[in-house]
């Protein structure tokens, strides 16, 4: 990717690229845990993380030697790293750098050294970093720098591969939903809506509720959302595997009543389990491609995330 490509991306585009990965708040995955273990071992540091820079927070996809799931974005050294997407940021002594000398997060960690390589999409969006921290001032050797850069590339490959798998499943859900809508309501002339509903921060919910309880809650949520549908017009809803994401295809472009029911289910999920369920919707009656309608719904979901933060 070129430097000019990264320079054209503003913060809203960078955030949109992160949202499109649907990875912030996702459940732990062994492959990412392995990456931080290798990063710490190769660099000889007690701490290593895969971080994602979200709207107002730094969220940890994987970590070793660090407690917690996230920090405030304004305290994140990785937020500085992503400003130069093609370069590894290495700070030999954090306490001697004016940007970080009085950072309370680093003081709490006892961190004096940082090195982080940005995670950059094919479009040039820097969405986070693979980083290591040490308790003592130091510097990496060339082999360690190359290893950290390679681990960042591997991490991005994993994320984008995961994204492609999700896109394939989403396409199957949409194709099936539109076909069911057309069969149930042949006179609708291509009028339908796509609604994306996503439970936020599954990792935090897992820690609080436990895996089994969370899965039961998600199954109950699926049933509650399905009860909001109108089968006579060909409505359908399906959950994306291994996630808290649900995709509904509604056989009408006039769906306010159904959206109101969805929002009521979201309020009940929050009251009963402390879960935050956000939604984005888009409608068409003009023969617009299913992909285009879905992307508009996904943009609406991103806007709901903006409003939440």
C-alpha positions in Angstrom: 0.0 0.0 0.0 1.2 3.5 -0.6 1.7 6.4 1.8 -0.6 8.5 -0.4 -3.4 5.9 0.2 -3.1 6.1 4.0 -2.9 9.9 3.9 -6.3 10.2 2.2 -8.1 8.3 5.0 -9.7 10.6 7.6 -10.8 9.4 11.1 -14.3 8.6 10.0 -13.1 6.4 7.2 -10.6 4.7 9.5 -13.3 4.0 12.0 -15.6 2.7 9.3 -12.9 0.3 8.2 -12.6 -0.9 11.8 -16.4 -1.3 12.1 -16.5 -3.3 8.8 -14.2 -5.9 10.4 -16.8 -6.5 13.2 -14.0 -7.6 15.6 -14.1 -5.0 18.4 -15.8 -6.7 21.4 -15.6 -10.2 19.8 -14.8 -13.3 21.7 -11.2 -14.4 22.4 -9.6 -16.5 19.7 -6.5 -18.8 20.2 -4.7 -17.5 17.1 -4.5 -14.0 18.4 -3.5 -15.3 21.9 -0.6 -17.1 20.1 0.4 -13.9 18.4 0.9 -12.0 21.7 2.8 -14.9 23.2 5.2 -15.0 20.3 5.6 -11.2 20.3 6.5 -11.2 24.0 8.9 -14.2 23.6 10.7 -12.8 20.5 11.0 -9.3 22.0 11.8 -10.5 25.5 9.1 -8.4 27.1 6.6 -9.2 29.9 3.7 -7.5 28.1 2.3 -7.8 24.6 -1.0 -6.9 23.0 -3.1 -6.9 19.9 -5.0 -3.5 20.2 -7.8 -2.0 18.2 -8.3 1.8 18.3 -12.0 2.3 18.6 -13.9 5.6 18.8 -12.9 6.6 22.4 -11.2 3.5 23.6 -8.3 1.1 23.0 -9.7 -2.4 23.0 -7.5 -5.5 23.4 -8.2 -8.4 21.0 -5.4 -10.3 22.8 -3.1 -9.6 25.7 -0.4 -11.1 27.9 0.9 -9.5 31.1 -1.8 -6.9 31.1 -5.1 -7.0 33.0 -8.4 -5.6 31.7 -10.0 -5.5 28.2 -9.6 -1.9 27.2 -8.3 1.6 28.1 -9.3 5.1 27.3 -8.1 6.0 23.8 -6.4 9.3 24.9 -4.0 7.2 27.1 -3.1 4.7 24.4 0.4 4.8 22.9 -1.0 2.7 20.0 -3.1 5.8 19.1 0.1 7.5 18.3 1.4 4.4 16.5 -1.4 4.4 14.0 -0.7 8.0 12.9 2.2 6.6 10.9 0.7 3.4 9.4 3.7 2.2 7.6 6.2 2.6 10.4 7.0 0.8 13.7 6.8 3.2 16.6 9.5 2.5 19.1 9.9 4.6 22.3 13.1 3.6 24.2 12.1 5.4 27.4 8.5 6.5 27.8 9.3 8.5 30.9 11.7 10.7 28.8 9.1 11.3 26.0 7.0 14.4 26.6 4.0 12.6 25.0 4.0 9.8 27.6 6.0 11.0 30.6 2.9 11.8 32.7 0.6 9.1 31.3 -1.2 7.5 34.3 -1.9 4.2 32.4 1.8 3.7 31.7 2.7 4.6 35.3 0.2 2.1 36.6 1.7 -0.6 34.4 5.2 0.4 35.3 6.0 0.5 31.5 9.1 2.3 30.4 9.5 0.9 26.9 7.1 0.5 24.0 7.2 -0.8 20.4 4.2 -1.2 18.2 3.6 -2.0 14.6 0.2 -0.7 13.1 -2.4 -3.0 11.7 -3.3 -1.6 8.3 -6.0 -2.8 6.0 -5.5 -3.2 2.2 -7.2 0.2 1.8 -4.7 1.9 4.1 -6.7 2.2 7.3 -4.7 1.8 10.5 -7.1 0.1 12.9 -4.7 -0.9 15.7 -1.3 -2.4 16.5 0.7 -5.3 17.7 2.8 -3.9 20.5 5.1 -4.9 23.3 6.0 -3.1 26.5 8.8 -3.5 29.0 9.5 -2.3 32.6 12.9 -1.0 31.7 14.2 1.4 29.0 15.7 -0.5 26.0 15.6 -0.9 22.3 14.7 -3.8 19.9 17.3 -5.3 17.7 16.7 -5.5 13.9 15.5 -9.1 14.1 12.9 -8.2 16.8 11.7 -5.3 14.8 11.3 -7.5 11.7 9.4 -10.1 13.8 7.0 -7.5 15.2 6.3 -6.2 11.7 5.7 -9.8 10.5 3.3 -10.4 13.4 1.4 -7.3 12.5 1.0 -8.5 8.9 -0.1 -11.9 10.1 -2.6 -10.4 12.5 -4.1 -8.3 9.7 -4.3 -11.4 7.5 -6.2 -13.2 10.2 -8.6 -10.3 10.7 -9.3 -9.9 7.0 -9.6 -13.6 6.5 -12.1 -13.7 9.3 -13.9 -10.8 7.6 -14.2 -12.7 4.3 -15.7 -15.7 6.1 -18.3 -13.4 7.7 -19.0 -11.7 4.3 -19.6 -15.1 2.7 -22.0 -16.1 5.4 -23.8 -12.8 5.3 -24.2 -13.1 1.5 -25.8 -16.5 2.0 -28.2 -15.1 4.7 -29.2 -12.2 2.4 -29.7 -14.4 -0.7 -31.8 -16.8 1.3 -33.8 -14.0 3.0 -34.5 -12.1 -0.3 -35.6 -15.4 -2.0 -38.0 -16.2 0.9 -39.4 -12.7 0.8 -40.0 -12.9 -3.0 -41.7 -16.3 -2.6 -43.9 -15.1 0.2 -44.8 -11.7 -1.3 -44.4 -11.9 -5.1 -46.4 -8.6 -5.5 -44.0 -6.6 -3.4 -41.9 -5.8 -6.5 -38.5 -5.9 -4.8 -39.5 -3.8 -1.8 -37.6 -5.1 1.3 -35.4 -4.0 4.2 -32.2 -5.3 5.7 -31.7 -4.9 9.5 -28.4 -5.7 11.2 -28.6 -6.2 15.0 -25.3 -6.6 16.9 -24.7 -7.3 20.6 -21.8 -5.2 21.8 -18.7 -6.3 23.8 -19.2 -10.1 23.9 -15.9 -10.5 25.7 -17.1 -8.4 28.6 -20.4 -10.2 28.7 -18.6 -13.6 28.7 -16.5 -12.5 31.7 -19.6 -11.3 33.6 -22.1 -14.0 32.7 -20.0 -17.0 31.7 -19.9 -18.7 28.2 -22.9 -21.0 28.8 -25.1 -18.3 30.2 -24.2 -15.9 27.4 -24.9 -18.5 24.8 -28.3 -19.1 26.4 -29.0 -15.4 26.4 -28.1 -15.1 22.7 -30.4 -18.1 21.8 -33.2 -16.4 23.8 -32.5 -13.1 22.0 -32.7 -14.9 18.6 -36.1 -16.3 19.6 -37.3 -12.9 20.8 -36.2 -11.2 17.6 -37.9 -13.8 15.5 -41.2 -13.2 17.3 -41.0 -9.6 16.0 -41.2 -10.8 12.4 -44.2 -10.9 10.1 -43.9 -14.3 8.3 -46.7 -13.6 5.9 -44.6 -11.0 4.1 -41.5 -13.3 4.0 -39.6 -11.9 7.0 -36.5 -13.9 8.2 -33.7 -13.5 10.6 -30.5 -15.4 11.1 -27.5 -15.2 13.4 -24.0 -15.0 12.1 -22.1 -18.0 13.5 -20.0 -17.5 16.6 -21.1 -13.9 17.1 -23.7 -11.7 18.6 -24.8 -10.4 15.1 -28.2 -11.0 13.6 -29.3 -10.2 10.1 -33.0 -9.7 9.3 -34.5 -9.4 5.8 -38.0 -7.9 6.0 -40.4 -8.2 3.1 -41.4 -4.5 3.0 -39.8 -1.1 2.9 -42.3 0.1 5.5 -41.0 -1.6 8.6 -41.3 1.0 11.4 -43.5 -1.3 13.5 -41.0 -4.2 13.3 -38.1 -1.8 14.1 -40.0 -0.6 17.2 -40.4 -4.2 18.3 -36.7 -4.9 17.8 -35.9 -1.9 19.9 -38.1 -3.1 22.7 -36.3 -6.5 22.6 -33.0 -4.5 22.8 -34.3 -2.7 25.9 -35.3 -6.0 27.5 -31.9 -7.5 26.8 -30.2 -4.6 28.5 -32.5 -4.8 31.5 -32.2 -8.6 31.8 -28.6 -9.3 31.0 -26.9 -5.9 30.7 -26.4 -6.4 27.0 -26.3 -3.6 24.5 -28.0 -4.4 21.3 -27.6 -1.9 18.5 -29.2 -1.9 15.1 -28.9 -0.4 11.6 -31.5 -0.6 8.9 -31.9 0.2 5.2 -34.8 -0.2 2.8 -35.3 -0.3 -0.9 -38.1 -0.5 -3.4 -36.1 0.2 -6.6 -34.3 -3.0 -7.4 -31.1 -1.9 -5.7 -28.6 -4.7 -5.2 -28.8 -6.6 -1.9 -25.1 -5.8 -1.2 -25.8 -2.1 -1.6 -28.8 -2.2 0.8 -26.7 -4.2 3.3 -23.9 -1.7 3.2 -26.3 1.1 3.9 -27.6 -0.8 6.9 -24.0 -1.4 8.1 -23.3 2.3 7.8 -26.4 3.0 9.9 -25.1 0.5 12.5 -21.8 2.4 12.6 -23.8 5.6 13.2 -25.5 3.9 16.1 -22.1 3.0 17.5 -21.1 6.7 17.1 -24.1 7.8 19.1 -23.5 5.2 21.8 -20.0 6.5 22.4 
